[in-house]
Amino acid sequence: MKKKEMIALLLAGGQGSRLGVLTAKKAKPAVSFGGKYRMIDFPMSNCINSGVDTVGVLTQYEPLLLNRHIGIGIAWDLDRRSGGVTILAPHVKGEQGEWYSGTANAIFQNIDYIDAYSPEYVLILSGDHIYKMDYSKMLDFHKKNHCDATIAVREVTMEEAGRFGIMNTREGDSIYEFEEKPKTPKSNLASMGNYIFTWSKLREALIADNKIHNDSDFGKHIIPRMLSENQILFAYRFSDYWKDVGTIETYWAANMDLIKTLPDFNLYDDFWRIYTDSDHQPPQYTGPNSDVRTSLLAEGCEVYGAVYNSVLGPGVFVDEGAVIRDSIIMEDCRIGRNSRLERSIVDEGAQVGADVVIGQGEIIPNEDKPNVYNTGITVVGENSSVPDGVTIGKNCVIYGKTEYSDFESGRLESGKSILHEQEVIQ
């Protein structure tokens, strides 16, 4: 195996439970974003744009769609004999196998994969953040400061700091303390979950910590261990666009960032392209009576109605008289004639009938999952169907093939759910 200076490990096994039914049948990094992309496209594209050509993707929860999307890495120029992309699922070693039980435990279980490349440095990334970052600059910073570990950070407000892992630093940004979601933060440098480690140092820490914690985690265990041993850790400041789309609201808001006249995040920058594996589609088509404003339409969309401030994925069909506002409609969805959708997310392959109203009423938190659906956004799950002529409120959830008889007097009041597949995880 050819020796590599640095290889990347993408942590892509998370369920993303705060995204509700969007992750019922797929891992969070496989969720669609920005029309034709998936979340994992961003760190994958960052790797190849940064010159990192060896990437291990650690999968666990509902990996089928993610594995199919990544394939052999052709879309990212990672179909290589030496290096390239490798899917790293939990596997049996000797007489036993075990699930990944923590971020660092997942890396520990793949020490043999890393050792095969004899890297000097290992780049650890989350597979579900939206951003563009040149990891080669972070590596230069790591080398310049002779670091054992470099942790990418962003400045947040002091009010927000309590929601993050916070790095407390000396002058020059050397780290002396890590605090996980502190009640009274001393600093506003929030960890992005991106790390560069000198492999020899991380390898020692992983082996030692695994003897103590079977759920070894970077934030809880590895970083505090390295600090306690007086190893050299630095914070690498990143100030460009970055979003952890961990909730329904932040996922919706990050998509809405894309449609501004001067977007906060430009998907179509030729200098730093975002690559994805997608089927070839015909061009978008807008009918003679259609009206599309301040929206992003992926290839293959067919619009005969009105679309305002929305993001449409490939192959979406919007029938005559339909009006879509402030919504995300994913790949291969169909919106029926004269339907009206507002602040809605419609997952891949869903069908919304004619004369349907979605997003009308008061903002009442969902009675089953108030911590997930609480900002007024209604979600229709993957491959679900909504019958003609029904009205659906805010913070509602539809999952499965529904019939008119499922709706009392043709209505689903705000905060209610219809879940036809019992195994769905909200």
C-alpha positions as CSV (number, residue, x, y, z in Angstrom):
1,M,0.0,0.0,0.0
2,K,1.4,3.4,-1.0
3,K,2.3,5.6,2.0
4,K,0.2,8.7,2.4
5,E,1.1,11.9,4.2
6,M,-2.5,12.4,5.4
7,I,-5.7,10.4,5.0
8,A,-9.3,11.4,6.0
9,L,-11.9,9.5,8.1
10,L,-15.5,10.7,7.6
11,L,-17.8,9.9,10.5
12,A,-21.0,9.1,8.7
13,G,-22.8,6.6,10.9
14,G,-25.1,8.9,12.8
15,Q,-28.9,8.6,12.8
16,G,-29.6,12.3,13.1
17,S,-32.7,11.7,15.2
18,R,-33.5,15.5,15.5
19,L,-34.2,15.4,11.7
20,G,-37.3,13.3,12.4
21,V,-38.7,11.3,9.5
22,L,-36.0,12.6,7.2
23,T,-33.7,10.1,8.7
24,A,-36.2,7.2,9.2
25,K,-34.7,5.2,6.4
26,K,-31.3,6.8,5.7
27,A,-28.3,8.1,7.6
28,K,-28.1,11.8,8.2
29,P,-25.2,12.4,5.7
30,A,-27.3,10.9,3.0
31,V,-30.2,13.4,3.4
32,S,-30.7,15.6,0.3
33,F,-29.5,19.2,0.5
34,G,-29.6,22.1,-1.9
35,G,-31.6,20.3,-4.6
36,K,-29.3,17.7,-6.2
37,Y,-26.7,17.2,-3.4
38,R,-26.5,15.1,-0.3
39,M,-24.8,16.3,3.0
40,I,-21.8,14.0,2.6
41,D,-21.0,15.6,-0.7
42,F,-19.5,18.6,1.1
43,P,-16.8,17.0,3.2
44,M,-16.1,14.6,0.3
45,S,-15.6,17.5,-2.1
46,N,-13.6,19.4,0.4
47,C,-11.2,16.4,0.6
48,I,-10.5,16.1,-3.1
49,N,-10.3,19.9,-3.5
50,S,-7.8,20.0,-0.7
51,G,-5.6,17.3,-2.2
52,V,-6.7,14.5,0.2
53,D,-7.2,11.5,-2.1
54,T,-7.6,8.7,0.5
55,V,-10.9,8.8,2.4
56,G,-12.5,6.2,4.7
57,V,-16.2,6.6,5.3
58,L,-17.4,5.1,8.5
59,T,-21.1,4.0,8.2
60,Q,-23.5,2.3,10.6
61,Y,-27.1,3.5,10.8
62,E,-29.2,2.8,7.6
63,P,-26.2,2.8,5.3
64,L,-27.8,1.5,2.1
65,L,-28.5,4.8,0.4
66,L,-25.2,6.3,1.5
67,N,-23.2,3.3,0.2
68,R,-25.0,3.5,-3.1
69,H,-24.5,7.2,-3.4
70,I,-20.7,7.0,-2.7
71,G,-20.2,3.9,-4.8
72,I,-16.5,3.7,-5.8
73,G,-16.1,7.4,-5.6
74,I,-16.2,8.3,-9.3
75,A,-18.1,11.6,-8.8
76,W,-15.3,12.9,-6.5
77,D,-12.4,11.4,-8.5
78,L,-11.8,9.0,-5.7
79,D,-12.0,5.8,-7.7
80,R,-8.3,5.1,-7.3
81,R,-6.1,2.0,-7.0
82,S,-4.0,3.6,-4.4
83,G,-6.2,5.3,-1.8
84,G,-9.5,6.5,-3.1
85,V,-12.7,6.0,-1.0
86,T,-13.4,3.0,1.2
87,I,-16.7,2.3,3.0
88,L,-15.8,1.2,6.6
89,A,-18.7,-0.5,8.3
90,P,-18.6,-2.3,11.6
91,H,-17.2,-5.8,11.1
92,V,-16.2,-9.0,12.9
93,K,-12.7,-9.3,14.2
94,G,-11.6,-12.7,15.3
95,E,-14.6,-14.3,17.0
96,Q,-16.5,-11.1,17.8
97,G,-17.8,-7.9,16.2
98,E,-19.3,-4.8,17.7
99,W,-21.1,-1.6,16.7
100,Y,-19.3,1.7,16.7
101,S,-20.1,3.1,20.1
102,G,-18.4,6.5,20.0
103,T,-16.6,8.8,17.6
104,A,-13.1,7.7,18.8
105,N,-14.2,4.1,19.2
106,A,-15.1,4.1,15.5
107,I,-11.6,5.2,14.6
108,F,-10.1,2.7,17.0
109,Q,-11.9,-0.2,15.3
110,N,-10.3,0.9,12.0
111,I,-6.7,1.2,13.1
112,D,-5.6,-1.5,10.6
113,Y,-7.1,0.5,7.7
114,I,-5.2,3.6,8.8
115,D,-1.9,1.7,9.5
116,A,-2.0,0.3,5.9
117,Y,-1.2,3.7,4.6
118,S,1.4,4.6,7.3
119,P,0.1,8.3,7.4
120,E,1.9,11.0,9.3
121,Y,-1.4,12.7,9.9
122,V,-5.1,11.7,10.1
123,L,-8.0,14.1,9.3
124,I,-11.2,13.3,11.2
125,L,-14.4,14.8,9.8
126,S,-18.1,14.9,10.4
127,G,-20.1,13.6,7.4
128,D,-23.0,16.0,7.8
129,H,-21.9,19.6,7.9
130,I,-22.4,22.2,5.1
131,Y,-19.2,24.2,4.4
132,K,-16.2,24.6,2.1
133,M,-12.8,24.3,3.7
134,D,-9.3,23.8,2.5
135,Y,-7.9,21.1,4.8
136,S,-4.4,21.6,3.3
137,K,-4.2,25.0,5.0
138,M,-5.3,23.4,8.3
139,L,-2.5,20.8,7.8
140,D,0.1,23.6,7.2
141,F,-1.1,25.2,10.5
142,H,-0.7,21.9,12.3
143,K,2.9,21.4,11.0
144,K,3.9,25.0,11.7
145,N,2.9,24.7,15.3
146,H,4.3,21.2,15.7
147,C,0.9,20.0,17.0
148,D,-0.2,16.7,18.3
149,A,-3.8,17.7,17.5
150,T,-5.4,20.6,15.7
151,I,-9.1,21.3,16.2
152,A,-11.0,23.5,13.8
153,V,-13.1,26.1,15.6
154,R,-15.5,28.9,14.8
155,E,-16.3,31.9,16.9
156,V,-19.9,31.9,18.2
157,T,-21.7,34.4,20.4
158,M,-21.2,33.9,24.2
159,E,-25.0,33.2,24.4
160,E,-24.6,30.3,21.9
161,A,-21.4,28.9,23.4
162,G,-23.2,26.8,25.9
163,R,-24.5,24.6,23.1
164,F,-21.1,23.6,21.8
165,G,-17.8,22.0,22.8
166,I,-15.7,25.0,23.7
167,M,-11.9,25.3,23.3
168,N,-10.2,27.6,25.9
169,T,-7.0,28.9,24.5
170,R,-3.9,30.9,25.4
171,E,-2.5,33.7,23.3
172,G,-1.6,32.2,20.0
173,D,-4.5,29.7,20.2
174,S,-2.8,26.9,22.0
175,I,-5.5,25.0,23.8
176,Y,-5.3,24.5,27.6
177,E,-8.9,23.3,28.3
178,F,-11.9,21.7,26.6
179,E,-15.4,22.2,28.0
180,E,-18.4,20.3,26.7
181,K,-21.5,22.6,26.6
182,P,-20.4,24.7,29.6
183,K,-23.0,26.6,31.6
184,T,-20.7,29.6,32.0
185,P,-18.3,29.5,29.0
186,K,-14.9,31.1,29.3
187,S,-14.5,31.3,25.5
188,N,-16.5,31.5,22.3
189,L,-14.4,29.1,20.2
190,A,-16.7,26.3,19.3
191,S,-15.4,23.0,18.0
192,M,-16.5,22.2,14.4
193,G,-15.8,18.5,14.9
194,N,-12.9,18.6,12.4
195,Y,-9.6,17.4,13.7
196,I,-6.1,16.8,12.4
197,F,-4.0,14.4,14.6
198,T,-0.4,13.3,14.3
199,W,-1.2,9.6,13.8
200,S,1.4,8.2,16.2
201,K,0.0,10.3,19.0
202,L,-3.6,9.6,18.2
203,R,-2.9,5.8,17.8
204,E,-1.5,5.7,21.4
205,A,-4.4,7.6,22.8
206,L,-7.0,5.4,21.1
207,I,-5.4,2.2,22.4
208,A,-5.0,3.5,25.9
209,D,-8.5,5.0,26.1
210,N,-10.2,1.9,24.7
211,K,-9.0,0.0,27.8
212,I,-11.0,2.4,30.0
213,H,-14.0,3.5,27.8
214,N,-15.8,1.2,25.5
215,D,-17.7,4.2,24.1
216,S,-14.5,6.3,23.5
217,D,-15.3,9.8,22.2
218,F,-13.1,12.6,21.0
219,G,-14.7,15.4,22.9
220,K,-15.3,13.4,26.2
221,H,-12.2,11.3,26.3
222,I,-9.4,11.7,23.7
223,I,-9.0,15.5,23.7
224,P,-9.1,15.7,27.6
225,R,-6.6,12.8,27.8
226,M,-4.2,14.5,25.4
227,L,-4.5,17.8,27.3
228,S,-3.9,16.0,30.7
229,E,-0.7,14.6,29.2
230,N,0.5,18.1,28.2
231,Q,0.4,17.3,24.5
232,I,0.4,20.2,22.0
233,L,-3.2,21.1,20.9
234,F,-4.0,24.2,18.9
235,A,-7.3,25.7,17.7
236,Y,-7.5,26.5,14.0
237,R,-9.9,29.3,13.4
238,F,-12.4,29.1,10.5
239,S,-14.5,32.1,9.6
240,D,-16.4,31.1,6.4
241,Y,-19.8,29.7,6.1
242,W,-20.4,26.5,8.2
243,K,-23.7,24.9,9.2
244,D,-24.4,21.9,11.4
245,V,-27.9,21.1,10.1
246,G,-28.9,19.0,13.1
247,T,-32.5,20.1,13.4
248,I,-35.5,20.5,11.1
249,E,-35.3,24.3,11.5
250,T,-31.6,24.6,10.8
251,Y,-31.9,22.2,7.9
252,W,-34.6,24.3,6.4
253,A,-32.8,27.6,7.1
254,A,-29.5,26.3,5.5
255,N,-31.4,25.4,2.3
256,M,-33.0,28.9,2.3
257,D,-29.5,30.4,2.5
258,L,-28.9,29.1,-1.0
259,I,-31.7,31.1,-2.7
260,K,-30.8,34.6,-1.8
261,T,-29.8,37.0,-4.6
262,L,-26.3,37.0,-3.1
263,P,-26.3,33.7,-1.3
264,D,-24.4,33.2,1.9
265,F,-23.2,29.9,0.5
266,N,-22.5,29.6,-3.2
267,L,-23.0,26.1,-4.6
268,Y,-21.8,27.0,-8.0
269,D,-18.3,28.3,-7.4
270,D,-16.0,26.9,-10.2
271,F,-13.0,27.4,-8.0
272,W,-14.2,25.1,-5.2
273,R,-16.8,22.8,-6.8
274,I,-19.1,20.6,-4.8
275,Y,-19.4,17.2,-6.6
276,T,-22.2,14.7,-6.3
277,D,-23.3,11.4,-7.9
278,S,-26.5,12.1,-9.8
279,D,-28.2,10.8,-12.8
280,H,-28.2,12.8,-16.0
281,Q,-31.5,14.8,-16.1
282,P,-33.1,16.9,-18.8
283,P,-33.1,20.7,-18.3
284,Q,-35.6,22.4,-16.1
285,Y,-38.9,23.3,-17.8
286,T,-41.3,26.1,-16.7
287,G,-44.7,26.2,-18.3
288,P,-46.3,29.2,-20.0
289,N,-48.4,30.1,-16.9
290,S,-45.7,29.3,-14.3
291,D,-44.2,31.8,-11.9
292,V,-40.8,31.0,-10.3
293,R,-39.1,33.6,-8.1
294,T,-36.1,33.5,-5.8
295,S,-35.9,29.7,-6.0
296,L,-33.4,26.9,-6.8
297,L,-34.6,24.4,-9.3
298,A,-32.5,21.3,-10.0
299,E,-32.3,19.6,-13.4
300,G,-35.3,17.7,-14.6
301,C,-37.9,19.9,-12.7
302,E,-41.2,20.5,-14.5
303,V,-43.1,23.5,-13.2
304,Y,-46.5,24.6,-14.4
305,G,-47.5,26.4,-11.1
306,A,-45.9,29.0,-8.9
307,V,-42.7,28.5,-6.8
308,Y,-41.5,31.2,-4.4
309,N,-38.4,31.1,-2.1
310,S,-38.1,27.4,-2.4
311,V,-35.6,24.6,-3.3
312,L,-36.7,21.9,-5.7
313,G,-34.7,18.7,-6.3
314,P,-34.2,16.8,-9.6
315,G,-37.3,15.5,-11.3
316,V,-39.9,17.4,-9.2
317,F,-43.3,18.0,-11.0
318,V,-45.4,21.0,-10.0
319,D,-48.9,20.9,-11.6
320,E,-50.9,23.9,-12.8
321,G,-52.3,26.2,-10.1
322,A,-50.1,24.8,-7.4
323,V,-48.3,27.3,-5.2
324,I,-45.1,26.5,-3.2
325,R,-43.7,29.0,-0.8
326,D,-40.7,28.8,1.6
327,S,-40.4,25.0,1.1
328,I,-38.0,22.2,0.2
329,I,-39.3,19.6,-2.3
330,M,-36.9,16.8,-2.8
331,E,-36.1,14.5,-5.8
332,D,-38.9,12.9,-7.8
333,C,-41.8,14.5,-5.8
334,R,-45.1,15.4,-7.4
335,I,-47.2,18.3,-6.3
336,G,-50.8,18.1,-7.5
337,R,-53.0,20.7,-9.3
338,N,-54.1,23.7,-7.2
339,S,-52.3,22.6,-4.0
340,R,-50.7,25.1,-1.7
341,L,-47.6,24.4,0.4
342,E,-46.0,26.8,2.8
343,R,-42.9,26.1,5.1
344,S,-43.0,22.5,4.2
345,I,-40.4,19.8,3.6
346,V,-41.4,17.0,1.2
347,D,-39.0,14.1,1.2
348,E,-37.9,12.1,-1.9
349,G,-40.5,10.3,-4.0
350,A,-43.5,11.7,-2.1
351,Q,-46.8,12.5,-3.9
352,V,-49.1,15.4,-2.8
353,G,-52.5,15.2,-4.4
354,A,-54.7,18.0,-5.9
355,D,-56.3,20.8,-3.9
356,V,-54.1,20.0,-0.8
357,V,-53.2,22.8,1.6
358,I,-50.1,22.2,3.8
359,G,-48.8,24.6,6.4
360,Q,-52.0,26.4,7.5
361,G,-52.9,27.2,11.1
362,E,-51.3,27.9,14.4
363,I,-47.8,27.0,15.4
364,I,-48.4,24.2,17.9
365,P,-45.5,21.9,18.8
366,N,-46.0,18.3,17.5
367,E,-47.8,16.3,20.3
368,D,-45.6,13.2,19.7
369,K,-42.2,14.9,19.1
370,P,-42.4,18.5,20.4
371,N,-38.6,18.7,20.6
372,V,-38.3,17.8,16.8
373,Y,-41.2,19.6,15.2
374,N,-41.8,23.0,16.9
375,T,-41.1,25.9,14.5
376,G,-44.0,25.6,12.2
377,I,-42.5,23.3,9.5
378,T,-44.6,20.4,8.3
379,V,-42.8,17.3,7.0
380,V,-44.0,14.7,4.5
381,G,-41.8,11.6,4.6
382,E,-40.0,9.7,1.8
383,N,-42.3,7.9,-0.7
384,S,-45.4,9.0,1.3
385,S,-48.6,10.1,-0.3
386,V,-51.2,12.8,0.6
387,P,-54.7,12.4,-0.9
388,D,-56.6,15.0,-2.8
389,G,-58.5,17.8,-1.0
390,V,-57.1,17.6,2.5
391,T,-55.8,20.5,4.7
392,I,-52.7,20.0,7.0
393,G,-51.6,22.3,9.7
394,K,-48.1,23.3,11.0
395,N,-45.7,21.0,12.8
396,C,-47.4,18.0,11.3
397,V,-45.8,14.8,10.1
398,I,-47.1,12.5,7.4
399,Y,-45.4,9.2,6.8
400,G,-46.7,6.4,4.5
401,K,-49.5,6.0,2.0
402,T,-52.4,8.0,3.5
403,E,-56.1,8.0,2.5
404,Y,-58.8,10.7,2.8
405,S,-60.3,8.6,5.6
406,D,-57.1,9.1,7.7
407,F,-58.0,12.8,7.9
408,E,-60.8,13.8,10.2
409,S,-63.2,15.8,8.1
410,G,-60.4,16.2,5.6
411,R,-58.1,18.0,8.1
412,L,-55.0,17.3,10.1
413,E,-54.7,19.9,12.8
414,S,-51.4,21.6,13.7
415,G,-49.1,19.4,15.9
416,K,-50.7,16.1,14.7
417,S,-49.2,13.1,12.9
418,I,-50.2,10.3,10.6
419,L,-47.6,7.5,10.6
420,H,-48.6,4.5,8.7
421,E,-45.4,2.5,8.9
422,Q,-45.0,1.6,12.6
423,E,-41.3,1.0,12.4
424,V,-40.7,4.6,11.3
425,I,-38.4,6.5,13.8
426,Q,-39.8,10.1,14.2
